[in-house]
Amino acid sequence: MNQNSKQPNPDVIIIGAGIIGLSIAYHILKLDPQCSIIVLEKEKLLGLGSTGTCTGGIRYQFTSPLLRHLSLQSRDFFLNFETVFDVPCWYRERGYLMLASQESIWSDLKNTAEQAKIEGIPVNLFSQADLEENFPYLQQGRYLGGTLGKWDAYADPYAVLAALYAWVRRRGVTVSFEQEVTKIITQGDSIQGVKTTKGTICSPKVVNASGPFAAGLAATAGIKLPVQPFRRQVYVCTNPKDVPPAAPLIVDLASGFYLHQEASGKTILLGGTDNDTRPGMKETIDKSLAEDFFLAAMEAIPSALNIKWLRTYTGIREQTGDFHPILGEVPELRGFFAASGLSGHGFMHAPAIGRILADLILKGSSAEVDSALLFSKRFSRGSLSEALVF
């Protein structure tokens, strides 16, 4: 059945060579160094998908206990990255400053900070007066308060991706570029392998880590995966003159606006005001969104009026209805595993996701998390579990 003689039938096929797919391969080999793995990637080069356009944020400030748990389970990976891989990823704990301009948001922030502290996550509360004293570049009087997560951080997504790629390749993993999977092959209720643009490959275990393409790919096997792709625009600009270097990542929770300094401190990444866009795969830049975006930026930081707009780029993220991932073996198809719906948290949670999927693939269960919460069947229950409310 395998039409590609250069690629023998592996123990595991992973679809997608982004941060999630390579993290899964890495953690599988940590558990079983003898496991044979093929990673199939439709793009011609590493980092041309969602990972290459993400901004590299890592945060612990989630209202969801499950998402905080995934951040905690990923923490050691980033802290020990340079020791393990012997290359830098420019990990910096600059913090996320989450800002509330509405009473309901401020109440949620205070509750999240209290829950996080119980879990050992350091989060500081700032009153309106505290914000004005410590962050004078913010719009005076706009915010009722805010929280600063001391562990919230930044790392370079491509550096992490490249290190994982090099690590798994040295240990025998085949990563095949420009080999798009066109169909999931099944027999009864079991996976048999995949059809690709370069032939058919058989395997008893296939992992769908194809990001925005996950739902379409699952549909070729008759599986309805409740994941949709959304475009997000990022504006690259000069740093506002009164925002100091190494400032925390700033998020206005009411508008969605964020300011994220790049490692150099000379340029910033801005975005977050296009969360109500319709699902779609088009990566074209929508210039009509710029006016509302820059108005939101100036409402948060008045000196944004004088920044220089350098360029704009777009990326596609896949989202679920509750912003929680779908992980594990698909109930309807034995041997078919989903690692989908990361909802913009894929980079920061990739270490935990990789470890959970490796456990599920090799052991059938994971001690890291109650994986039943992460299966797609939760969407058919009529209402979401309280543990998954974002």
Protein Blocks (a to p, Z undefined) as FASTA:
>chain_A
ZZblklccdfbdcehjbfklmmmmmmmmmmmmmbccddddfbfbehiammlmpgoiacfb
dfblklmmmmmmmmmmmmmmmmmnopaehiacebpadddfbfklmmmmmmmmmmmmmnop
acddddfklmmmmmmmbcehkagbdcddfkbccddfklmmmmmmmmmmmnopacdehiac
fbdcdehjacfbdcdfkbccddfbdcdfehjmmmmmmmmnopacdbdddddddddddddf
klcghiacdddfknopacdddfkomaccdehjlmmbccdfbfbdcfklmmmmmmmmmmmm
mmlmmpccfbdcdddddddfkopacedjdfklghiacdehkloplmmmmmmmmmmmmmmm
mnopafkbcfklmpmklmmnopacfklpZZ
